[in-house]
Amino acid sequence: LKRLVVKLRSRGTVFKKKRQEITELKAEYGVLQRTEEILKQRHETVQQKLQTVEAEKGISGYSDTQEELERVSAIKSELDEKKGRTLDDMSEMVTIPWGLG
């Protein structure tokens, strides 16, 4: 009976710690959600200001075009890397059987 009581007490302590951790994580999650919301609002404000400045300078859409170029460049880099790996694989398959290559 004593062992059972000790076991239950230790489980109770573990349960309380875990429940406290969950409470802390929920609070942190709430803070992070609010932070994300604030950052999204700030980003939108900055984007609007950027579009206004671009329109004033006569270069409307410059930042959008720049983002698109960066995206295309990233895709091209991935494709070039895949192509390089494919060429390496093909080179390994095409070996001279007499050991000359």
DOTI-724397 format. One record per residue: residue in three letters; chain; x, y, z of N, C-alpha, C in turn. Coordinates in steps of 0.1 Angstrom, whole numbers. Atoms other than C-alpha are relative to their C-alpha. Example, Ala and Ser with C-alpha at 12.3 -4.5 7.8 and 13.67 -1.06 7.14 Angstrom:
% residues 2
+------+------+--------+---------+-------+---------+----------+-------+--------+---------+-------+
| code | unit | n.east | n.north |  n.up | ca.east | ca.north | ca.up | c.east | c.north |  c.up |
+------+------+--------+---------+-------+---------+----------+-------+--------+---------+-------+
|  ALA |    A |      9 |     -12 |     0 |     123 |      -45 |    78 |      9 |      12 |     0 |
|  SER |    A |     -9 |     -11 |     0 |     137 |      -11 |    71 |     -8 |      11 |     8 |
+------+------+--------+---------+-------+---------+----------+-------+--------+---------+-------+
% end
This chain:
% residues 101
+------+------+--------+---------+-------+---------+----------+-------+--------+---------+-------+
| code | unit | n.east | n.north |  n.up | ca.east | ca.north | ca.up | c.east | c.north |  c.up |
+------+------+--------+---------+-------+---------+----------+-------+--------+---------+-------+
|  LEU |    A |      8 |     -12 |     0 |       0 |        0 |     0 |      9 |      13 |     0 |
|  LYS |    A |     -9 |     -11 |     0 |      29 |       23 |     8 |      6 |       3 |   -13 |
|  ARG |    A |     -6 |      -2 |    14 |      45 |       17 |   -26 |    -10 |       6 |    -9 |
|  LEU |    A |     11 |      -6 |     9 |      12 |       25 |   -43 |     -2 |      15 |     3 |
|  VAL |    A |      1 |     -14 |    -3 |       9 |       57 |   -24 |     12 |       9 |    -5 |
|  VAL |    A |    -12 |      -7 |     5 |      45 |       67 |   -33 |     -1 |       2 |   -15 |
|  LYS |    A |      1 |       0 |    15 |      39 |       58 |   -69 |    -11 |      10 |    -4 |
|  LEU |    A |     10 |      -9 |     3 |       7 |       78 |   -70 |      4 |      15 |     2 |
|  ARG |    A |     -5 |     -14 |    -3 |      23 |      109 |   -54 |     10 |       4 |   -11 |
|  SER |    A |    -10 |      -4 |    11 |      52 |      108 |   -80 |     -7 |       2 |   -13 |
|  ARG |    A |      8 |      -3 |    12 |      27 |      105 |  -108 |     -8 |      13 |     1 |
|  GLY |    A |      7 |     -13 |    -2 |       7 |      134 |   -93 |     10 |      11 |    -3 |
|  THR |    A |    -10 |     -11 |     2 |      39 |      155 |   -93 |      3 |       2 |   -14 |
|  VAL |    A |     -3 |       0 |    15 |      47 |      146 |  -129 |    -11 |       6 |    -7 |
|  PHE |    A |     12 |      -6 |     6 |      11 |      154 |  -139 |      0 |      15 |     1 |
|  LYS |    A |      0 |     -14 |    -2 |      13 |      188 |  -123 |     10 |       8 |    -8 |
|  LYS |    A |    -11 |      -6 |     8 |      46 |      196 |  -140 |     -4 |       1 |   -14 |
|  LYS |    A |      4 |       0 |    14 |      33 |      186 |  -174 |    -12 |       9 |    -2 |
|  ARG |    A |     11 |      -9 |     2 |       1 |      205 |  -169 |      5 |      15 |     0 |
|  GLN |    A |     -5 |     -13 |     0 |      21 |      236 |  -160 |      8 |       3 |   -13 |
|  GLU |    A |     -6 |      -1 |    13 |      42 |      231 |  -191 |    -10 |       3 |   -11 |
|  ILE |    A |     10 |      -2 |    10 |      11 |      229 |  -212 |     -6 |      14 |     1 |
|  THR |    A |      5 |     -13 |    -2 |      -2 |      261 |  -197 |      9 |      11 |    -5 |
|  GLU |    A |    -11 |      -9 |     5 |      31 |      279 |  -204 |      0 |       0 |   -15 |
|  LEU |    A |      0 |       1 |    15 |      31 |      267 |  -240 |    -12 |       6 |    -6 |
|  LYS |    A |     12 |      -7 |     5 |      -5 |      279 |  -245 |      2 |      15 |     0 |
|  ALA |    A |     -3 |     -14 |    -1 |       5 |      313 |  -232 |     10 |       5 |   -11 |
|  GLU |    A |    -10 |      -3 |    10 |      35 |      314 |  -254 |     -6 |       0 |   -14 |
|  TYR |    A |      7 |       1 |    13 |      14 |      303 |  -284 |     -8 |      13 |    -3 |
|  GLY |    A |      8 |     -12 |     2 |      -9 |      332 |  -278 |      8 |      12 |    -3 |
|  VAL |    A |     -9 |     -11 |     3 |      19 |      357 |  -277 |      6 |      -1 |   -14 |
|  LEU |    A |     -6 |       1 |    14 |      34 |      343 |  -309 |    -11 |       3 |   -11 |
|  GLN |    A |     11 |      -3 |    10 |       0 |      345 |  -327 |     -1 |      15 |    -1 |
|  ARG |    A |      2 |     -15 |     0 |      -3 |      382 |  -317 |     12 |       6 |    -7 |
|  THR |    A |    -12 |      -5 |     7 |      33 |      388 |  -328 |     -1 |      -2 |   -15 |
|  GLU |    A |      2 |       3 |    14 |      26 |      372 |  -361 |    -10 |      10 |    -7 |
|  GLU |    A |     10 |      -9 |     5 |      -5 |      393 |  -366 |      6 |      15 |    -1 |
|  ILE |    A |     -6 |     -13 |     1 |      14 |      425 |  -358 |     10 |       1 |   -11 |
|  LEU |    A |    -10 |       0 |    11 |      42 |      416 |  -382 |     -6 |       0 |   -13 |
|  LYS |    A |      7 |       0 |    13 |      18 |      409 |  -410 |     -6 |      14 |    -3 |
|  GLN |    A |      6 |     -14 |     2 |       1 |      443 |  -404 |     11 |       9 |    -4 |
|  ARG |    A |    -11 |      -9 |     4 |      35 |      460 |  -405 |      5 |      -2 |   -14 |
|  HIS |    A |     -4 |       3 |    13 |      45 |      442 |  -436 |     -9 |       6 |   -10 |
|  GLU |    A |     10 |      -6 |     9 |      13 |      452 |  -453 |      2 |      15 |    -2 |
|  THR |    A |     -2 |     -14 |     0 |      19 |      488 |  -443 |     12 |       4 |    -8 |
|  VAL |    A |    -12 |      -3 |     7 |      54 |      488 |  -456 |     -2 |      -3 |   -15 |
|  GLN |    A |      3 |       2 |    14 |      43 |      472 |  -489 |     -8 |      11 |    -6 |
|  GLN |    A |      8 |     -11 |     6 |      17 |      499 |  -494 |      8 |      12 |    -2 |
|  LYS |    A |     -9 |     -12 |     1 |      43 |      526 |  -487 |      9 |      -2 |   -12 |
|  LEU |    A |     -9 |       3 |    11 |      67 |      509 |  -511 |     -7 |       2 |   -14 |
|  GLN |    A |      8 |      -2 |    12 |      40 |      508 |  -538 |     -2 |      15 |    -3 |
|  THR |    A |      2 |     -14 |     2 |      33 |      545 |  -532 |     12 |       7 |    -5 |
|  VAL |    A |    -12 |      -6 |     4 |      69 |      555 |  -535 |      4 |      -4 |   -14 |
|  GLU |    A |     -3 |       4 |    13 |      73 |      534 |  -566 |     -8 |       7 |   -10 |
|  ALA |    A |      9 |      -8 |     9 |      43 |      551 |  -582 |      5 |      14 |    -1 |
|  GLU |    A |     -5 |     -14 |     1 |      57 |      585 |  -573 |     13 |       1 |    -8 |
|  LYS |    A |    -13 |       0 |     8 |      91 |      576 |  -589 |     -2 |      -5 |   -14 |
|  GLY |    A |      3 |       5 |    13 |      74 |      561 |  -619 |      5 |     -14 |    -3 |
|  ILE |    A |     -5 |      14 |     2 |      86 |      526 |  -614 |    -10 |     -10 |     7 |
|  SER |    A |     11 |       9 |    -5 |      53 |      509 |  -604 |      3 |     -14 |    -3 |
|  GLY |    A |     -2 |      14 |     2 |      57 |      472 |  -599 |     14 |      -5 |     1 |
|  TYR |    A |    -15 |       4 |     0 |      95 |      472 |  -595 |      2 |     -11 |    10 |
|  SER |    A |     -3 |      10 |   -11 |      95 |      453 |  -562 |     -7 |     -13 |    -4 |
|  ASP |    A |      6 |      12 |     4 |      70 |      428 |  -576 |      8 |      -8 |   -10 |
|  THR |    A |     -9 |       6 |    10 |      92 |      422 |  -606 |     13 |      -5 |     6 |
|  GLN |    A |    -12 |       5 |    -6 |     122 |      419 |  -584 |     -2 |     -13 |     8 |
|  GLU |    A |      4 |      12 |    -7 |     105 |      393 |  -562 |     -1 |     -12 |   -10 |
|  GLU |    A |      2 |      10 |    10 |      95 |      374 |  -593 |     13 |      -5 |    -6 |
|  LEU |    A |    -13 |       3 |     6 |     130 |      375 |  -607 |      8 |      -9 |    10 |
|  GLU |    A |     -7 |       8 |   -10 |     144 |      361 |  -574 |     -6 |     -14 |     1 |
|  ARG |    A |      7 |      12 |     0 |     118 |      334 |  -574 |      4 |      -9 |   -12 |
|  VAL |    A |     -4 |       7 |    12 |     126 |      324 |  -609 |     15 |      -5 |     1 |
|  SER |    A |    -14 |       3 |    -2 |     163 |      325 |  -601 |      2 |     -12 |     9 |
|  ALA |    A |     -1 |      12 |    -9 |     158 |      301 |  -572 |     -4 |     -13 |    -7 |
|  ILE |    A |      4 |      12 |     8 |     139 |      277 |  -594 |     10 |      -4 |   -10 |
|  LYS |    A |    -11 |       3 |     9 |     166 |      279 |  -620 |     12 |      -7 |     7 |
|  SER |    A |    -11 |       6 |    -8 |     192 |      271 |  -594 |     -3 |     -14 |     3 |
|  GLU |    A |      4 |      14 |    -3 |     173 |      240 |  -583 |      1 |      -9 |   -12 |
|  LEU |    A |      0 |       8 |    13 |     169 |      228 |  -619 |     15 |      -2 |    -4 |
|  ASP |    A |    -14 |       2 |     4 |     206 |      234 |  -626 |      7 |     -10 |     9 |
|  GLU |    A |     -6 |      10 |    -9 |     215 |      214 |  -595 |     -4 |     -14 |    -4 |
|  LYS |    A |      5 |      13 |     4 |     193 |      186 |  -606 |      6 |      -5 |   -13 |
|  LYS |    A |     -6 |       3 |    13 |     207 |      187 |  -641 |     14 |      -5 |     2 |
|  GLY |    A |    -14 |       4 |    -3 |     242 |      185 |  -627 |      1 |     -14 |     6 |
|  ARG |    A |      1 |      14 |    -6 |     233 |      155 |  -606 |     -3 |     -10 |   -10 |
|  THR |    A |      4 |      10 |    11 |     217 |      138 |  -636 |     12 |      -2 |    -9 |
|  LEU |    A |    -12 |       2 |     9 |     249 |      144 |  -657 |     10 |      -8 |     8 |
|  ASP |    A |     -9 |       8 |    -8 |     270 |      131 |  -628 |     -4 |     -15 |     0 |
|  ASP |    A |      5 |      13 |     0 |     248 |      100 |  -627 |      3 |      -7 |   -13 |
|  MET |    A |     -2 |       6 |    13 |     250 |       95 |  -664 |     15 |      -3 |    -3 |
|  SER |    A |    -14 |       2 |     1 |     288 |       99 |  -663 |      5 |     -12 |     7 |
|  GLU |    A |     -4 |      12 |    -8 |     291 |       72 |  -637 |     -5 |     -12 |    -8 |
|  MET |    A |      5 |      12 |     8 |     270 |       49 |  -659 |      8 |      -3 |   -12 |
|  VAL |    A |     -7 |       2 |    12 |     291 |       55 |  -689 |     15 |       0 |     4 |
|  THR |    A |    -14 |       2 |    -4 |     325 |       42 |  -678 |      7 |      -9 |   -10 |
|  ILE |    A |     -7 |       9 |    10 |     351 |       26 |  -700 |      3 |     -13 |     8 |
|  PRO |    A |     -2 |      12 |    -7 |     352 |      -11 |  -690 |     14 |      -5 |     2 |
|  TRP |    A |    -13 |       4 |    -1 |     389 |      -14 |  -694 |      8 |       8 |    10 |
|  GLY |    A |     -7 |      -8 |   -10 |     397 |       11 |  -667 |      8 |      11 |    -6 |
|  LEU |    A |     -8 |     -11 |     6 |     411 |       37 |  -691 |     -5 |      14 |     4 |
|  GLY |    A |      6 |     -12 |    -3 |     387 |       64 |  -679 |      0 |       3 |    14 |
+------+------+--------+---------+-------+---------+----------+-------+--------+---------+-------+
% end
